[in-house]
Amino acid sequence: MGNYNLNNAKRAKADEFYTRLEDIEKELRHYDFKGKKVYCNCDNPSMSNFYKYFKLNFNYLGIKELISTGYNSDGRGHYGHYDGITETIKDLKGNGDFRSEECIEFLKEADVVVTNPPFSLFREYVAQLMEYGKKFLIIGNMNAITYKEIFPYVKNNELWWGASIHSGDRKFYVPDNYPLNAATCGVDENGKRFVRVKGIRWWTNIENTTHSTPMDLYKKYSADEYPKYDNYDAINVDKTADIPMDYEGVMGVPITFLDKYCPTQFEIVDARDVALNDKQRNKSTYLIKDADGAINGKPTYARICIRKRLFSAN
């Protein structure tokens, strides 16, 4: 039990990243929350910028109700409720873990969930939202597409990336006791500690303009520019912008393709369905990756397999 608690404490510290208000504003402006009961289930209402955003914009957004619950590893969790007039801040009965029965009851009543869940529990967190059929907008690592628990949702158009796209890394605030390190943690002009995390994206099952807007394609296919993989019946495309407009077979594209993915223009394909031998066909991964994705014996980066829909204009 001692090791279990120690591991949980280490994981909680690594997951304790606070989303900046400007990042929240940039993404949430793409969605309609009118008449919705919003639940932020990984958020101490006294500290969370998600709770702050919804409270400050309650009337403007036309929200019906706002609830926030936050985890406390040392005791009772945190609870916040706002109805546009009255605010209640108090302790929960339990520790505020999103998996607790107390928090699941709040989840059942919510129309939409918006938060930054623990990165280490992303699989379990998404599974819970799907189990209860919730609409949501959350933050996670882009490489979650490679998880066997996450890929099927993306392939089946049940989960996609949000509208605001950020290249490079994203800045998160961390607790004051987070260890300073020139490579990973800095201090801003207000004395607040922050870290930069690479490959962060918004994940959602709520429609946005990016998800419904087809890409403009301009390049034409040539065998020299788009070689085939050694082990898959698919061509390699190094950049999303270079997807050929006239190729109707399967293509391996970078994970960042999801920034531009429109399901009426493309379909996502399980890499195992285009494998050329049993070794690749029996893999547990749904993507082309590592040595299995070699071209003339040279490995490539991870690739999502896609195919252009025949009825698409481009």
N, C-alpha and C positions, 0 to 999 in steps of 0.2 A: 504494500500500500504506500510505503514511503517513496519508492521509486516512481510509482504512478503519479502521486501528487507533485513530485519534483518535475517530472516530465510535463505535466499539465501546466505548471507554473512557468516553465521555460517557453512552452508553446504560446501561452497567453501573452507573455512579454513580447515575443516575436510577432504576434498578431495585433499588437496594440498600436495601430496606425490610425491617425485622425485625418479625415478628408477635409481639404480646404474648402471654404465657402465658395470661392470663385470657380472651383472645379464642379461643385454641385450645381451652381447657377447655370454654368455653360451647358450642362447636359439636360437638366430638368426642364429647361425652357422649350424643349422639343415635345413635351408630353402634356396631355390634358388630365388634370386631377379633379375636375369639377364634380362635386357630389360624392367624392370618394372618401372612404375611411382609410387613412394612411397609417401604416404601422412600421416603425423603425425598430427592429427587434435586436439590434446589436449596438444600442446607443444609450449611454448615460445622458438623460435630458439636460443635465447641468453642464455638460461639456460638448455634446454632439452638435456639429454644424448642420447635420441633416434635420434634427429637431428644430434648431434655430431657423433654418431656411423656411420650413413649413409653417412655423409659428409666425414669423415676420410677414409671410406672404399668404396667410390663411384666407383672408377675404378676397384678395386678388385672384388666387387660384380657385376659389370657390369650394374649398375642402369642407367635407362634412364633419370630420373628427380626426384628431391626431393623437396617436399613442406611441410611446417610446419606452423600451425596456433595455436595461444594460446589465451586463455580467459583473459580478463582484466576487473574485476568488476567495476573499477573506470573510465573507458574510452574506448579508442579504443584498439582493440586487436592487437596481434603481428603476423607478417607474415615473413616467410623466404623461399627463393627459391634458389636452387643450381643445376646447370646443368653440373657440373664437371669442369667448367672454371670460370663462373661468379656467384657471390653470391649477392642476393638482400635481405636486411633486412629493413623492413618498418612497418608502422602501417596499420592496416586494416581500412575499412570504419566503420565497426561495432565493437562490443566488443569481437568478436572471439569465441562466443559460438558455439559449433559444430552443434547446431540445427538451426543456422541462415542461411538465404538464401545465404549469401556470402560464408559461409563455405560449404554449401551443393553443390554449384557449383564446388568447388574444389574437393569435394568427388566424384561427378559424373565423373570427368575426371581421377580419380586415378585407378590404377590397384590393389593396395594392401594398406591396412591401418595398421599401426603399432604404438601402443601408450599405455599409461596407462590412461584409461578414469576415470572420477570421479566415485568412488565406489558407491556413493548414486544414480547415474543415470545409473547404469549398464544395467538394463532392457531396458530403453529407448534407450541407446546407441547401444546395440546389435540389437534392433528392427530396428533402422535406417540403420545399415549396411546390414541387411537382406533385407530390403525394396529395397535398391539400388543394391542388388546382388553383394556385394563386398567381395573379399578375405581379410582376416584380421588376425592379431596376436596381442592380447591385454591381459592386466592383469586384473584379477578380483578375487573375493573370491570364494573358492571352493564350498561354500554352495549355490552359485547361482544355482546349480543343483536342489535345492528344490523349486526354483521359478516356478510358473505355466507358466510364459512367456518364461522360458529358457529350462525347461525339454523336451518339444516336439522337440526342435532342436537337443538335445542330443540323444533322442530316435530314431529320424529319420536319424541319422548320418549326420547331417548338422553342428554340432558343437562338438568339443572335446577338451581335454587338450593337452598342448604342450609337448615337448620332455624332457625338463630339469625339474627334480623333486627335490623338496626341502622339507625335513621333518621339523617339528617345525614351526618357524616363518621366516619372510623375512624382511630384513632391508630396510627402505626407508629414504631418507633425507627429511627434512622439513624446512620451512622458519626460519630465525634467530629469529623471534618473537614468534615462537611456544613455549608454556609454558613448562618449564623444570619440569620433574616429574620423580622420581627414578624408578617408575613402568612402565612408558610409553615412556619417552623421555630421551635420553642421548646425550653426546657429544663425538665425536671421537677424535683421536689424532691430527687431523687438525683443531679442533674447530668447526666442522660442526655438527649441531643437527640432530638426527635421531630417528626414532621410529621403533619398531618391530611389525609387523602385522601377526597374525596367519592365517593359512589356505589360503594362496595366491597361485594361479596357473595361468599359461598362458592358455588362451582360443583361439581357432583357428578353421578355416575351411580349413586349408592348410595341406596337407598330411605330415607326418613325420614318422620316422622309428618306433617309439613306437606304433603309431596308426595302423601300418600294420604288427606288429610282434606278433604272438600268444604266450600266456603264456605257460610255461611248467608246466603241472599238474601232481601230483604224488600221491595224497591221494585218498583213496577209501571211498565210502559212507557207513555210518552206522547210523541207526536210533538213537542210543544213543548219538553219537557225533554231529549229525545235527538234532536237534529237529524241529518240525513244529511250526509255529505261531498259536496262538489261533484263530485269525480272518482271516488268509490268507492261501491259499493252496500253501505254500512255506516253504522251510527249511531255517534255519538261519545259516549263515557262518560268523564267527567272524573276520576272517582274509582273505584277498584276496589270500594269498599264500596257504590257506587251502581249496580252492574250489575243490570239489571232481571231479575226472576225469571221473567217471562212472555214474553220476546222470544226468538224462535228463529232470527233472522237473524244476520248477521255484525256484530260490534261492535268498534270501535276503543277499546282500553283503554290506560292508562299502562303503561310498562315495568315499574313496581313491581307490576303484577299478578302477576308471577312469584313474588312472596313468598307468594302465596296459591293459586297454580296447582295444581289437582288434575286430572290427565289423564282421570279417569273422569267428571268433571263438565263439562269444557270440552275442545275441540280448538283448536289454533292453526292459523290459516289464512294462506296466502300472500296478501299484499295484492294482488298482481298478478292473482290469480284473481277478485277482485271489482272490478277496475278498470273504469271505464266508457268508456275510450277507449284507443287504441293507445299514446299517449304514456306513460301510466302503466303499461300492460300490458308495455311493453318496458323498464321501468326495471330496474336491477340490484338495487335494494333490495327486501326482503321486507316492510317495514313501511310504514305510512302516515306520512309525515314532511314537514316543511318546507312549502313553498307547495303541494305536491301534495296535502297533507291539509287544504286550506282548506274552511271552511264559510261560505257566502255571501261568498266572496272573502277571508276572514280566515284566515291560517295557524294551525294548531294545533301543539302539541308532538308528538313522535314517539309513535306508537300501534302496539301489537301488535293484530292482528286475531284475534278469537276467535269461536267459535260454541258454544252450549250443546249438549251431547250429548242427544239426544232421550230416551235411557233414564235420564237423570239425575233424581234426586228433586227437585232445585231448579232 
